[in-house]
Amino acid sequence: MQPMAANPPHDLQARAHRLIGAVGRVVLGKEAVIRQALCSVLAGGHLLLEDLPGLGKTTLAHALARCLGLQFRRLQFTADMLPADILGVSIFDTQTREFRFQPGPIFTEVLLADEINRAPPKVQSALLEAMEERQVTIEGKHYALPETFFVIATQNPVHQQGTYPLPESQLDRFALVLGMGYPDPAIERAMLQGHGGRAHINDIKPLLEAHELIQMRHAVRRIFVADRIIDYVQQLLQASRDMPEFVTGLSPRAGLMLLNLARAWAYIDQRDHVLPDDVQAVFAGLAEHRLPRTTSGTESSAALLLGHITP
């Protein structure tokens, strides 16, 4: 690993904007989603992209992994998948007369978990330890994953055939859950004319190396958070637990991740401190999947909470 002083901090911050632009040339018209996805990476969290098939979820995951310059593996989740298909298996070596562990695809820096909710619950649970501890335990032995390990997963809406709802414990491991949405007419026309899209992924050149991503994550953690921002986050957490509209409120883990995401948003803006706007910018992606509603309503859970608490 090269020394951290090799890259000035502002150079890496500027490169974050270049990364957003590079991904944006493949995933057209989704700069806001790309920026939030990068925030998840810089905050050290995992990312879940949820939407209908064909809207660019896998393309975004693939393009982001290539731009980050990290080793990545893509794994298509299916209904007949077993935990060993992810973690690996022990194989008997006839020459040494011993069992030899054969690592699975989870032993990478970035795991692209495509259509994660098509796999059965046992497979989902196999990911929990890796996502939380950056390690896996197989036959009583612990195997460490790379420091830069994170998951970019995609899932189809749960009403589609052949899908399983992700357990709440696993949903909570995802820092952000983002939707792609349909492109606007001008962007869709550009796509139909051959601009952007999966065909251009191979044109992407890595803009970072692993040690530089680690530097950026360390810099994000050093972004200053004033007491008034902590007060604001704490009020949002408490309101989510007190308001009758929600079945359960946000956990302390969600509050910590919210602060880290807000730091990452400020870092991309090349600021050394967090503003209330930074918290609000990432709040919807963090809160929606963590706040089951007691009743249906037209207003989103995040909007309901943000409207209830004034920074």
Beta strands, then each sheet from edge to edge (+ up, - down):
strand 1: 46-50
strand 2: 72-76
strand 3: 88-93
strand 4: 98-103
strand 5: 110-114
strand 6: 135-138
strand 7: 141-144
strand 8: 150-155
strand 9: 174-178
sheet 1: 2+ 5+ 8+ 1+ 9+
sheet 2: 3+ 4-
sheet 3: 6+ 7-
end
